[in-house]
Amino acid sequence: MLKRIVLTAALAASAAGAQDRPVVAAVNYPLAWMAEQLGGDAVEVLFPVPEGQDPSFWRPGLSEIAAIQQAEVIALNGAGFAAWTTRTTLPRSRLIDTSAAFSDSYIATQSITHSHGADGEHSHEGTASYTWLDFNQAAQQARALAAMMEQRIPALRDTVTAALPDLVAELEALHAEAGTALAGLQGRTILATHPRYQYFARAYGLEIAAMEWEAGAMPTAAQWQDLEAKKQDTGARILIWEAEPPADALDMASDMGLRSLVFSPLAGRPQTGDFLAIMRHQIAALGDPG
């Protein structure tokens, strides 16, 4: 209850502080980051998902919905990300599905139902939704967001137009860096604790076999057994964790002969750093043969 009150107060304060600035609402951190790069200090970016909650499955309350509905631009990820947006009345003229241009390249997923802590039970059936992990696709999403910001916020048109080439160039450079850094991993299976990396694997020629572990939690005995079986079947030597696991989990994975590293998809806002810097660091760590 206290967290809800604090978040509501923060939203109210944000709205008050943004009276003279247009608001762009985003359903995940990558889109919020893009909006910040495009609009700079001239735009207020609203990303109300509380820290520690998964934006994929977070459900806003009435106060959050009201704030989002008032935004000049509401940036959706598409591909089934943030299912609450399909069950909530949002002004169509302000919505932009940033992945619509490449919807024919969506990746279908299997039906898997499980729970995610406070986010409750959910299913991954349908479409892989972490589209931005293919950084060329992220550049397309940035272009779509920029076009909507220029249309809906004429006063920002020059600012957005000027910022877009640099943003696209940074994402395309990140795509090239990933291709080079990860080339040595092609033909080898990588294990991952959660099915987040479908577009990442496709874009950079990787084979990633995912499990269904809760982010940041200690795996169960059955999950360790499943990991050992997958390791034996695939010959994998690398284990990607979606979020920082307990130290004991890292030790157990090491004892199994696995090199562990955290590769956050960055759906939520990080405590420090930004999208570009963190992704570069994670890609370099993954591609490091040591």
C-alpha positions as CSV (number, residue, x, y, z in Angstrom):
1,M,0.0,0.0,0.0
2,L,2.8,2.4,0.9
3,K,4.6,1.7,-2.4
4,R,1.4,2.5,-4.3
5,I,1.0,5.8,-2.4
6,V,4.6,6.7,-3.0
7,L,4.3,5.9,-6.7
8,T,1.1,7.8,-7.1
9,A,2.7,10.9,-5.4
10,A,5.7,10.5,-7.8
11,L,3.4,10.4,-10.8
12,A,1.6,13.5,-9.6
13,A,4.9,15.3,-9.0
14,S,6.1,14.3,-12.4
15,A,2.9,15.6,-14.1
16,A,3.2,18.9,-12.2
17,G,6.8,19.3,-13.2
18,A,6.0,18.5,-16.8
19,Q,3.3,21.2,-17.2
20,D,5.4,23.1,-19.7
21,R,6.9,20.0,-21.3
22,P,5.2,17.4,-23.5
23,V,5.0,13.9,-22.1
24,V,6.0,10.6,-23.8
25,A,4.9,7.5,-22.0
26,A,6.8,4.2,-22.6
27,V,6.0,0.6,-21.7
28,N,9.7,-0.4,-21.3
29,Y,13.0,1.1,-20.5
30,P,14.5,0.8,-24.1
31,L,11.7,3.0,-25.4
32,A,11.9,5.4,-22.5
33,W,15.7,5.7,-23.2
34,M,15.0,6.3,-26.9
35,A,12.5,9.0,-26.0
36,E,15.0,10.7,-23.7
37,Q,17.7,10.6,-26.5
38,L,15.2,12.1,-29.0
39,G,13.6,14.8,-26.9
40,G,16.3,15.6,-24.4
41,D,15.4,18.1,-21.7
42,A,12.5,19.3,-23.8
43,V,10.4,16.2,-23.1
44,E,9.1,14.5,-20.0
45,V,9.4,10.7,-20.3
46,L,7.0,8.7,-18.2
47,F,7.9,5.1,-17.4
48,P,5.9,4.3,-14.3
49,V,6.9,0.6,-13.7
50,P,8.1,0.2,-10.1
51,E,11.7,-0.9,-9.6
52,G,11.9,-4.7,-9.3
53,Q,8.8,-5.4,-11.3
54,D,8.8,-6.9,-14.8
55,P,7.4,-4.4,-17.3
56,S,6.3,-7.3,-19.5
57,F,3.7,-8.4,-17.0
58,W,3.2,-5.3,-14.8
59,R,-0.4,-4.1,-14.5
60,P,-0.9,-0.4,-13.9
61,G,-3.4,1.0,-11.4
62,L,-5.9,3.7,-12.1
63,S,-3.5,6.5,-11.3
64,E,-0.8,5.2,-13.6
65,I,-3.4,4.7,-16.4
66,A,-4.7,8.2,-16.0
67,A,-1.2,9.6,-16.3
68,I,-0.4,7.5,-19.3
69,Q,-3.6,8.5,-21.0
70,Q,-2.6,12.2,-20.8
71,A,0.7,11.7,-22.5
72,E,1.1,13.2,-26.0
73,V,2.8,10.0,-27.2
74,I,2.3,6.5,-25.8
75,A,5.1,4.3,-27.1
76,L,4.2,0.6,-27.3
77,N,6.7,-2.1,-28.0
78,G,4.3,-4.4,-29.8
79,A,4.9,-8.2,-30.2
80,G,2.7,-8.8,-27.2
81,F,4.8,-6.9,-24.8
82,A,2.8,-5.3,-21.9
83,A,-0.5,-7.1,-22.4
84,W,-2.3,-4.6,-20.2
85,T,-2.3,-2.2,-23.1
86,T,-4.7,-4.4,-25.0
87,R,-7.2,-4.4,-22.1
88,T,-7.1,-0.7,-21.3
89,T,-8.7,2.2,-23.1
90,L,-5.9,4.3,-24.5
91,P,-6.3,7.2,-27.1
92,R,-5.5,5.7,-30.5
93,S,-4.2,8.9,-31.9
94,R,-1.4,9.0,-29.4
95,L,-0.3,5.3,-29.7
96,I,2.6,4.1,-31.7
97,D,3.4,0.4,-32.0
98,T,7.1,0.8,-32.6
99,S,7.7,-2.7,-34.0
100,A,4.8,-2.8,-36.4
101,A,7.1,-2.2,-39.4
102,F,8.8,-5.6,-38.9
103,S,5.9,-7.5,-37.5
104,D,6.3,-10.1,-40.2
105,S,9.6,-11.0,-38.6
106,Y,8.2,-11.7,-35.1
107,I,9.3,-15.0,-33.6
108,A,6.6,-17.4,-32.4
109,T,7.1,-19.0,-29.0
110,Q,5.9,-22.2,-27.3
111,S,3.2,-22.2,-24.7
112,I,4.8,-22.2,-21.2
113,T,2.9,-21.1,-18.1
114,H,4.7,-20.2,-14.9
115,S,4.8,-17.6,-12.2
116,H,7.2,-14.6,-11.7
117,G,7.1,-13.6,-8.0
118,A,4.8,-10.7,-7.4
119,D,3.8,-10.5,-11.1
120,G,1.8,-13.7,-10.8
121,E,1.2,-16.6,-13.2
122,H,1.6,-15.9,-16.9
123,S,2.3,-17.6,-20.2
124,H,4.9,-17.1,-22.9
125,E,2.7,-18.5,-25.6
126,G,2.5,-16.5,-28.7
127,T,5.2,-14.1,-29.7
128,A,8.7,-13.3,-28.4
129,S,8.5,-9.7,-27.3
130,Y,12.0,-8.5,-26.5
131,T,12.4,-7.1,-30.0
132,W,15.0,-4.5,-29.1
133,L,17.7,-7.2,-28.5
134,D,18.2,-7.2,-32.2
135,F,19.8,-3.8,-32.3
136,N,18.9,-3.2,-35.9
137,Q,15.2,-3.7,-34.9
138,A,15.8,-1.3,-32.0
139,A,16.9,1.3,-34.6
140,Q,13.7,0.7,-36.5
141,Q,11.7,1.2,-33.3
142,A,13.6,4.5,-32.7
143,R,12.6,5.7,-36.1
144,A,9.0,4.9,-35.5
145,L,9.0,6.6,-32.1
146,A,10.7,9.7,-33.6
147,A,8.1,9.9,-36.4
148,M,5.3,9.8,-33.9
149,M,6.9,12.4,-31.7
150,E,7.4,14.7,-34.7
151,Q,3.7,14.3,-35.6
152,R,2.2,14.6,-32.2
153,I,4.6,17.3,-30.8
154,P,5.3,19.8,-33.5
155,A,7.3,22.0,-31.2
156,L,9.8,19.2,-30.8
157,R,10.1,18.4,-34.5
158,D,13.5,20.1,-35.1
159,T,14.9,18.6,-31.9
160,V,13.8,15.1,-32.7
161,T,14.9,15.4,-36.4
162,A,18.3,16.5,-35.3
163,A,18.7,13.8,-32.6
164,L,17.5,10.8,-34.6
165,P,20.5,10.2,-36.9
166,D,22.9,10.0,-33.9
167,L,20.5,7.6,-32.1
168,V,20.1,5.3,-35.1
169,A,23.9,5.4,-35.7
170,E,24.6,4.4,-32.1
171,L,22.2,1.4,-32.4
172,E,23.5,0.3,-35.7
173,A,27.1,0.6,-34.3
174,L,26.0,-1.6,-31.4
175,H,24.6,-4.1,-33.9
176,A,27.9,-4.2,-35.7
177,E,29.8,-4.5,-32.4
178,A,27.6,-7.4,-31.3
179,G,28.1,-9.2,-34.6
180,T,31.9,-9.0,-34.3
181,A,32.2,-9.7,-30.6
182,L,29.9,-12.7,-30.6
183,A,31.1,-14.3,-33.9
184,G,33.2,-16.8,-31.9
185,L,30.2,-18.2,-30.2
186,Q,28.4,-19.3,-33.3
187,G,27.9,-23.0,-33.5
188,R,28.0,-23.4,-29.7
189,T,25.0,-23.7,-27.5
190,I,24.5,-21.1,-24.7
191,L,22.2,-21.8,-21.8
192,A,19.9,-19.0,-20.5
193,T,17.8,-18.9,-17.3
194,H,14.8,-17.4,-19.1
195,P,13.4,-17.2,-22.7
196,R,14.2,-13.5,-23.4
197,Y,16.9,-13.8,-26.0
198,Q,15.1,-15.1,-29.2
199,Y,15.8,-11.9,-31.3
200,F,19.3,-11.6,-29.9
201,A,20.1,-15.2,-30.9
202,R,18.7,-14.8,-34.4
203,A,20.4,-11.5,-35.1
204,Y,23.8,-12.6,-34.0
205,G,23.8,-16.3,-35.1
206,L,23.6,-17.8,-31.6
207,E,22.0,-21.0,-30.3
208,I,20.4,-20.1,-26.9
209,A,18.6,-22.8,-25.0
210,A,16.4,-21.2,-22.4
211,M,15.0,-22.5,-19.1
212,E,12.2,-21.1,-17.0
213,W,13.9,-19.9,-13.8
214,E,12.7,-17.0,-11.7
215,A,14.9,-14.0,-12.1
216,G,17.3,-13.5,-9.1
217,A,16.0,-16.5,-7.2
218,M,17.9,-19.6,-6.1
219,P,17.1,-22.5,-8.5
220,T,15.4,-25.6,-7.1
221,A,17.0,-29.0,-7.0
222,A,14.9,-30.0,-10.0
223,Q,16.1,-27.0,-11.9
224,W,19.7,-27.8,-11.2
225,Q,19.1,-31.3,-12.5
226,D,17.5,-29.9,-15.7
227,L,20.5,-27.6,-16.1
228,E,22.9,-30.5,-15.8
229,A,20.9,-32.5,-18.4
230,K,20.9,-29.6,-20.8
231,K,24.6,-29.1,-20.3
232,Q,25.3,-32.8,-21.1
233,D,23.0,-32.8,-24.1
234,T,24.3,-29.6,-25.7
235,G,27.9,-29.3,-24.5
236,A,27.2,-25.8,-23.3
237,R,29.8,-24.0,-21.3
238,I,28.1,-20.6,-20.8
239,L,25.1,-19.8,-18.6
240,I,23.3,-16.5,-19.0
241,W,21.4,-15.2,-16.0
242,E,18.6,-12.7,-16.7
243,A,19.3,-11.0,-13.3
244,E,22.0,-11.2,-10.6
245,P,21.6,-14.6,-8.9
246,P,22.5,-15.5,-5.3
247,A,26.3,-16.1,-4.8
248,D,25.6,-19.7,-4.0
249,A,23.9,-20.2,-7.4
250,L,27.0,-18.8,-9.2
251,D,29.2,-21.2,-7.2
252,M,27.0,-24.2,-8.1
253,A,27.1,-23.3,-11.7
254,S,30.8,-22.9,-11.6
255,D,31.2,-26.3,-10.0
256,M,29.2,-27.7,-13.0
257,G,31.8,-26.3,-15.3
258,L,29.6,-23.4,-16.5
259,R,30.8,-19.8,-17.0
260,S,28.1,-17.5,-15.6
261,L,27.3,-14.0,-16.6
262,V,24.4,-11.7,-16.1
263,F,22.9,-10.3,-19.4
264,S,20.0,-8.1,-18.5
265,P,17.5,-7.5,-21.4
266,L,17.0,-4.1,-19.7
267,A,13.2,-4.2,-20.0
268,G,13.2,-2.2,-16.7
269,R,15.3,0.9,-15.9
270,P,18.7,0.0,-14.5
271,Q,19.8,1.5,-11.2
272,T,23.0,2.9,-12.8
273,G,24.2,3.3,-16.4
274,D,22.1,3.6,-19.6
275,F,21.0,1.2,-22.3
276,L,23.9,1.7,-24.6
277,A,26.7,1.5,-22.0
278,I,25.2,-1.5,-20.3
279,M,24.6,-3.4,-23.5
280,R,28.1,-2.8,-24.7
281,H,29.5,-4.1,-21.5
282,Q,27.3,-7.2,-21.5
283,I,28.2,-8.0,-25.2
284,A,31.9,-7.6,-24.5
285,A,31.6,-9.9,-21.4
286,L,29.7,-12.5,-23.4
287,G,32.1,-12.5,-26.3
288,D,35.2,-12.7,-24.0
289,P,36.7,-16.1,-24.5
290,G,38.2,-16.1,-21.1
